[in-house]
Amino acid sequence: MQKKKIIRINWHNAFGQILKHRWTPLGLQVIPEYEVAKNPLKIDVVVIRSEAVLSERKRGQLPDGIRDYLNAHNIIDFKSTHESYGLEELRKTDVYTGLYQIQEGINLDQVTAFAVASMTPKKLLNAISQWVHPQGNGVYVIESGLIKMILLVPNEMEPKTANDVFELFASHTERSQLAFERMITDSFWYSLDGTLNLFTQFLKEFAMSGLTMRQLEENPQIGVDNMREVVRLLRQKKPSLLRDLLQDVDDSELEQILKERKKKRK
């Protein structure tokens, strides 16, 4: 029996691209993948650089935690729903921050480390409770000796537009669906490039289906059965966006989807 091929969706890349699209207009430089030049090494973090002081209006558009602790240099270590965040991951975030600091030749107080954990890291929070300082819904400052970082938990964050870029990746399906619905009603989706458009189509299917990201990773085709509901939602909320999206879809792809649906009906 032939083993079923699992198609992996690059959630880390999608996460970085969404932050880049949302935060670049605020005057922040977003680097979705950081390369350590002296070593053939790419570390799987998003780098945010802020060269100027943001106005209160722009700062207010940033998510909780990021808004309050934004530095000149910022490292964001993202873990999707099939990756836990524990003590080992905490140490890696600290190492990544150290590598970045050395590479850029900056002082430690010029860089802030963030971790975004799609799954609530209860074991970690319990294990290091003496180092953890809760700052509000889903925002934790972890401080011990030389280690200081901000842990952000989308499952616990306040549901609002500024937090959508993180809540979109929450492991709690209802929370991610609500974030998705808020995002498709604004102008964010109009200017995405073709690559990110492909990802958002997967995401739309996922959000309407009530599936977890892990299930969608293992079988992306499962989302096709929910496309009708996606179209219905878009028709109601953003008819012009629906037309734009359909123009970006390759005819051969649509034809293949239709063939698959016919096979299932048989």
C-alpha positions in Angstrom: 0.0 0.0 0.0 1.4 3.4 -1.1 2.1 5.7 1.8 -0.1 8.8 1.7 2.0 11.9 0.9 1.8 14.6 3.5 1.9 18.1 2.1 3.6 20.5 4.6 2.3 24.1 4.7 5.1 26.5 5.7 3.2 28.2 8.6 6.4 30.0 9.7 6.8 31.7 6.3 3.1 32.6 6.2 3.4 34.1 9.8 6.4 36.2 8.8 4.8 37.4 5.5 1.6 38.5 7.3 3.6 40.4 9.9 5.6 42.0 7.1 2.5 43.1 5.3 0.8 44.4 8.3 3.7 46.2 10.0 5.8 47.6 7.2 3.4 50.5 6.6 3.9 51.4 10.3 7.5 52.1 9.6 8.9 48.8 10.9 11.4 46.6 9.0 10.2 43.0 9.0 12.7 40.2 8.1 10.8 36.9 7.9 14.0 34.8 7.9 17.2 35.8 9.5 20.6 34.5 8.2 23.7 34.3 10.3 26.3 35.4 7.8 29.4 33.9 9.4 27.8 30.5 9.5 25.7 28.7 6.9 22.8 29.0 9.3 19.3 30.4 9.0 17.4 30.7 12.2 13.7 30.3 12.0 12.7 33.6 13.6 11.1 36.8 12.4 13.2 40.0 12.9 11.5 43.3 13.5 13.5 46.5 13.4 12.2 49.9 14.5 14.5 52.8 13.4 12.3 55.6 14.5 9.9 56.2 17.4 6.4 55.2 16.4 3.5 57.6 16.9 0.8 56.6 19.4 -1.6 55.9 16.5 0.9 53.5 14.8 1.9 51.9 18.1 -1.8 51.3 18.8 -2.1 49.1 15.7 0.5 46.6 17.1 -0.6 43.6 19.1 -0.6 43.5 22.9 2.9 42.7 24.2 4.6 43.9 21.0 3.2 47.4 21.5 4.5 47.6 25.0 7.9 46.1 24.6 8.9 47.1 21.1 12.7 47.7 20.9 15.0 48.9 18.2 15.6 45.2 17.4 13.1 42.5 18.0 13.3 38.7 17.6 10.0 36.8 17.3 10.2 33.0 17.6 6.9 31.5 16.4 5.6 28.0 17.2 2.6 26.7 15.3 0.0 24.2 16.6 2.1 21.2 15.9 5.1 22.6 17.9 5.1 22.9 21.6 7.0 25.6 23.5 8.9 24.3 26.5 12.2 24.8 28.3 14.3 23.6 25.4 12.5 26.1 23.1 12.9 28.8 25.6 16.7 28.2 25.7 16.7 28.3 21.8 15.0 31.6 21.8 17.6 33.0 24.1 20.4 31.5 21.9 18.8 33.0 18.7 18.7 36.4 20.4 22.4 36.0 21.4 23.4 35.1 17.8 21.5 38.1 16.5 23.1 40.4 19.0 26.6 39.2 18.1 25.9 39.4 14.3 24.5 42.9 14.5 27.1 44.2 17.0 24.5 45.7 19.3 24.1 45.9 23.0 21.8 43.4 24.9 19.4 46.2 25.9 18.8 47.1 22.2 17.1 43.7 21.4 13.9 42.2 22.8 13.1 38.5 22.4 9.5 37.4 21.8 7.9 34.0 21.5 4.5 33.4 20.0 3.1 30.0 21.1 0.0 28.8 19.2 -0.6 26.2 21.8 -0.9 27.4 25.4 2.4 26.3 27.1 0.9 25.3 30.4 3.8 23.0 31.4 6.4 25.7 30.8 4.5 28.3 32.7 4.1 25.9 35.6 7.7 24.8 35.6 9.1 28.4 35.6 6.3 30.1 37.5 8.8 31.9 39.8 10.2 33.7 36.7 6.9 34.5 35.0 5.2 37.9 35.4 1.8 38.0 33.7 1.1 41.4 32.1 -2.4 41.0 30.8 -4.4 38.6 28.6 -1.8 36.3 26.9 1.2 38.4 27.7 3.9 37.1 30.0 7.3 38.5 30.9 9.9 35.8 31.6 12.9 37.1 33.5 15.7 35.1 35.2 19.3 36.3 35.4 20.4 37.2 31.9 17.3 35.8 30.2 14.4 38.2 29.6 11.8 37.6 27.0 8.1 38.2 26.3 5.9 35.1 25.8 2.7 35.8 23.8 -0.2 33.2 23.8 -2.8 33.9 21.1 -5.3 31.5 22.8 -5.5 34.0 25.7 -5.2 37.4 24.0 -8.0 39.9 23.9 -10.0 39.5 20.6 -9.4 42.7 18.7 -8.1 43.8 15.3 -4.6 44.6 16.5 -4.2 41.1 17.9 -5.6 39.3 14.8 -2.1 38.6 13.3 -1.4 36.4 16.2 -4.9 35.1 17.0 -5.2 33.9 13.4 -2.7 31.1 14.5 -4.4 30.3 17.8 -4.9 26.5 18.4 -8.4 27.3 19.7 -10.4 27.1 16.4 -13.2 29.5 17.4 -10.7 32.2 18.2 -8.8 31.8 15.0 -12.0 31.8 13.0 -13.1 35.1 14.6 -9.7 36.6 13.8 -10.0 35.5 10.2 -13.5 36.9 9.8 -12.3 40.3 11.2 -9.4 40.3 8.8 -11.3 39.6 5.6 -13.6 42.6 6.2 -10.7 45.1 6.0 -8.5 46.1 3.2 -5.6 43.8 4.3 -6.4 41.1 1.7 -6.5 43.4 -1.3 -2.8 43.9 -1.7 -1.4 40.5 -1.0 1.0 39.0 -3.6 0.2 35.7 -5.4 2.2 33.5 -3.0 0.4 34.8 0.1 -2.9 34.7 -1.7 -2.4 30.9 -2.1 -1.8 30.6 1.6 -4.9 32.7 2.5 -7.1 30.5 0.4 -5.9 27.5 2.5 -6.5 29.6 5.5 -10.0 30.6 4.5 -10.9 26.9 3.9 -9.4 26.0 7.3 -11.2 28.8 9.1 -14.6 27.8 7.7 -14.1 24.1 8.3 -13.4 24.1 12.0 -10.3 22.0 11.4 -7.1 22.3 13.3 -3.9 23.4 11.5 -2.5 19.9 12.1 -5.4 18.3 10.2 -5.1 20.7 7.4 -1.4 20.1 7.1 -2.0 16.3 6.8 -4.7 16.7 4.2 -5.0 20.1 2.6 -7.6 18.7 0.1 -10.1 18.3 2.9 -10.6 22.1 2.9 -11.9 22.0 -0.7 -15.2 20.6 0.6 -15.8 23.8 2.5 -15.1 26.2 -0.4 -18.8 26.7 -1.0 -19.1 28.2 2.5 -16.0 30.3 2.0 -17.5 31.8 -1.2 -20.8 32.4 0.6 -19.0 34.3 3.4 -17.0 36.4 0.9 -20.0 37.1 -1.2 -21.8 38.5 1.8 -18.9 40.6 3.3 -16.6 41.5 0.3 -18.1 40.8 -3.2 -15.3 42.8 -4.9 -12.6 40.8 -3.0 -14.2 37.6 -4.2 -13.9 38.7 -7.8 -10.2 39.7 -7.2 -9.4 36.3 -5.7 -11.1 34.4 -8.5 -9.1 36.3 -11.0 -5.9 35.1 -9.3 -6.9 31.4 -9.4 -5.5 29.4 -12.3 -8.2 27.8 -14.5 -6.3 24.4 -14.5 -6.4 24.4 -10.7 -10.2 25.0 -10.7 -10.6 22.3 -13.2 -8.6 19.8 -11.1 -10.7 20.7 -8.0 -13.9 20.1 -9.9 -12.7 16.7 -11.1 -11.8 15.8 -7.5 -15.3 16.8 -6.3 -16.9 14.7 -9.0 -14.9 11.7 -8.0 -16.0 12.1 -4.4 -19.7 12.3 -5.4 -19.3 9.0 -7.3 
